[in-house]
């Protein structure tokens, strides 16, 4: 059901164009049938013209209903359903490169010691709650490379959906890379492709939103992304 609603949302303008084209065509057919009905002199001519007129009128009513239904779904119904269009930022494909907005710290501007994973802090770990919101793999302050299988738990009362965000060290900019709409319990909750990232320090955080659209405090881990061996 969510996939159908997402399709109607994504192709909203194309659907309007198609409905509009059919509407214009059937309005023309309706007017032609109306003129033929007025000009008809014999019973068979009038009957044929009336049949075409009725058919065009019925199709116009159907097209009007479809256009109204599409507008109502996109404008009022879909925004109220969690998981259909939840992300305020663009969601990337699993293997897409997020390097367009994530820039690692300039190595020449910081001491060489910054090339090791950042130490964990109380703030980073504050949102991690066992059996509710946890990233169990990769662990905090570890080195990763390639495509990472993220494991953990996302299971809060009134669950709505969850998403992953990444940020380069000290950038303050978070990029959504993936989302899910089903609770998870100590299992695979997503993937992170690091192959297109520049080596450096990154933060990965797990954000869960309840079914009222209210985000909870995220659970985050600090990681060092290294170049994958050829």
C-alpha positions in Angstrom: 0.0 0.0 0.0 2.8 2.4 0.9 4.5 1.7 -2.4 1.3 2.6 -4.3 0.9 5.8 -2.4 4.6 6.7 -2.9 4.1 6.1 -6.6 1.1 8.5 -6.7 3.2 11.1 -4.9 6.3 10.8 -7.0 4.5 10.9 -10.3 1.9 13.5 -9.3 2.5 15.9 -12.1 2.8 13.3 -14.8 -0.6 11.9 -13.6 -2.1 15.4 -13.9 -0.8 15.8 -17.4 -2.2 12.4 -18.5 -5.6 13.1 -17.0 -5.6 16.6 -18.5 -4.8 15.3 -21.9 -7.6 12.7 -21.8 -10.0 15.4 -20.5 -9.2 17.8 -23.3 -9.7 15.0 -25.9 -13.1 13.9 -24.4 -14.3 17.5 -24.1 -13.7 17.9 -27.8 -15.5 14.6 -28.5 -18.4 15.8 -26.3 -18.7 19.1 -28.2 -18.6 17.3 -31.6 -21.3 14.9 -30.4 -23.4 17.8 -29.1 -23.2 19.5 -32.5 -24.1 16.3 -34.3 -27.1 15.8 -32.0 -28.4 19.3 -32.7 -27.9 18.9 -36.4 -29.3 15.4 -36.7 -32.6 15.1 -38.7 -33.3 11.4 -38.5 -33.9 9.1 -35.6 -30.8 6.9 -36.1 -28.5 9.9 -36.4 -29.9 11.3 -33.2 -29.6 8.0 -31.4 -25.9 7.6 -32.5 -25.0 11.2 -31.6 -26.8 10.8 -28.2 -24.8 7.6 -27.5 -21.5 9.3 -28.2 -22.5 12.3 -26.1 -23.4 10.1 -23.2 -20.2 8.1 -23.5 -18.0 11.3 -23.5 -19.9 12.8 -20.6 -19.4 9.6 -18.5 -15.7 9.5 -19.2 -15.4 13.2 -18.3 -17.0 12.4 -14.9 -14.6 9.5 -14.4 -11.6 11.7 -15.3 -12.8 14.4 -12.9 -13.1 11.9 -10.1 -9.6 10.5 -10.8 -8.1 14.0 -10.8 -9.9 14.9 -7.5 -8.8 11.6 -5.9 -5.2 12.2 -6.9 -5.2 15.7 -5.5 -6.9 14.6 -2.3 -4.5 11.7 -1.7 -1.3 13.8 -2.4 -2.5 16.9 -0.5 -4.2 15.4 2.6 -4.0 11.6 2.9 -0.3 10.8 2.1 1.3 13.5 4.3 -0.6 12.0 7.3 0.7 8.4 6.8 4.1 7.7 8.4 6.6 5.9 6.2 5.1 7.0 2.8 7.1 10.2 2.4 9.0 10.7 5.7 12.3 12.1 4.8 12.9 15.8 4.7 16.1 15.2 2.7 16.9 13.1 -0.3 17.3 9.4 0.5 20.2 7.8 -1.3 20.4 4.4 -2.9 22.4 1.8 -0.9 25.3 2.0 -3.3 25.0 5.7 -4.2 27.8 8.0 -3.4 27.1 10.5 -0.6 30.3 12.5 -1.3 28.4 15.3 -2.9 27.5 16.8 0.4 29.8 15.2 2.9 33.4 16.6 3.0 35.9 15.1 5.4 38.2 17.3 7.5 41.1 18.8 5.6 44.1 16.7 6.7 46.5 19.7 6.4 44.4 21.8 8.7 44.5 19.4 11.7 47.2 17.4 13.5 48.1 13.9 12.3 46.5 12.4 15.4 43.1 13.3 13.9 43.5 10.4 11.5 42.5 8.0 14.3 38.9 7.5 15.3 37.5 10.1 17.6 37.0 9.1 21.3 33.4 8.5 22.3 31.6 11.1 24.3 28.6 11.1 26.6 26.6 13.3 24.2 27.2 10.9 21.3 26.0 7.9 23.3 23.2 9.6 25.1 20.4 8.5 22.8 21.4 4.8 22.7 19.0 2.8 24.8 19.3 -1.0 25.1 16.4 -3.0 23.6 15.0 0.3 22.2 17.5 2.2 20.1 21.0 0.8 19.6 23.7 0.4 17.0 25.6 -2.8 17.9 27.7 -3.0 14.7 29.8 -1.3 13.8 30.9 -0.4 17.3 31.9 3.0 18.4 35.6 4.1 17.7 36.3 1.4 15.1 37.6 1.4 11.6 35.4 0.5 8.6 35.6 0.1 4.9 33.6 -1.1 1.9 29.9 -1.9 2.3 29.0 -2.1 6.0 26.1 -4.2 7.3 24.6 -2.2 10.1 23.1 -4.2 13.0 21.1 -3.1 16.0 17.7 -2.5 17.5 15.0 0.0 16.7 11.9 -0.8 18.7 10.1 2.0 20.6 6.5 2.4 21.7 4.4 4.1 18.9 7.1 3.3 16.3 6.8 5.1 13.1 10.0 4.8 11.0 13.8 5.1 11.3 16.6 6.5 9.2 20.4 6.6 9.1 22.4 9.8 8.8 26.1 10.4 8.4 28.3 13.4 9.0 32.0 14.1 8.5 33.9 15.1 11.6 33.0 18.6 12.8 31.0 19.4 9.7 27.6 19.7 11.5 25.8 18.6 8.3 23.9 15.3 8.4 22.9 13.4 5.3 20.2 10.7 5.2 21.4 7.6 3.5 18.7 5.0 4.2 15.4 4.5 6.0 13.1 1.7 7.2 9.5 1.4 8.3 9.6 -1.8 10.4 10.8 -2.3 14.0 14.1 -4.3 14.4 15.4 -6.3 17.3 19.2 -7.0 17.4 19.3 -7.7 13.7 20.3 -6.2 10.3 18.8 -2.7 10.0 20.5 -1.4 6.9 23.7 -1.0 4.9 26.2 1.8 4.4 28.4 2.1 1.3 31.7 3.8 2.3 33.6 3.0 -1.0 33.0 6.5 -2.4 33.9 8.4 0.7 37.3 10.1 1.3 39.2 8.4 4.2 38.6 10.2 7.5 36.5 10.5 10.6 32.7 10.2 10.3 29.7 9.9 12.6 26.8 7.5 11.9 23.6 8.0 13.8 20.3 6.2 14.0 17.2 8.3 14.3 13.8 6.9 15.1 10.5 8.9 14.6 7.3 7.9 16.3 3.9 7.5 14.6 3.1 11.2 15.4 6.2 12.4 13.4 8.2 13.3 16.5 11.9 12.3 16.3 13.6 10.8 19.4 17.2 11.5 20.5 19.5 9.7 18.0 22.0 7.0 18.8 25.3 7.7 17.2 28.8 6.1 16.8 32.1 7.6 15.7 33.9 5.7 13.0 37.0 6.0 10.9 36.5 5.2 7.2 39.6 3.9 5.5 40.2 3.3 1.8 39.3 -0.2 0.8 42.2 -2.3 -0.6 42.0 -2.8 -4.4 
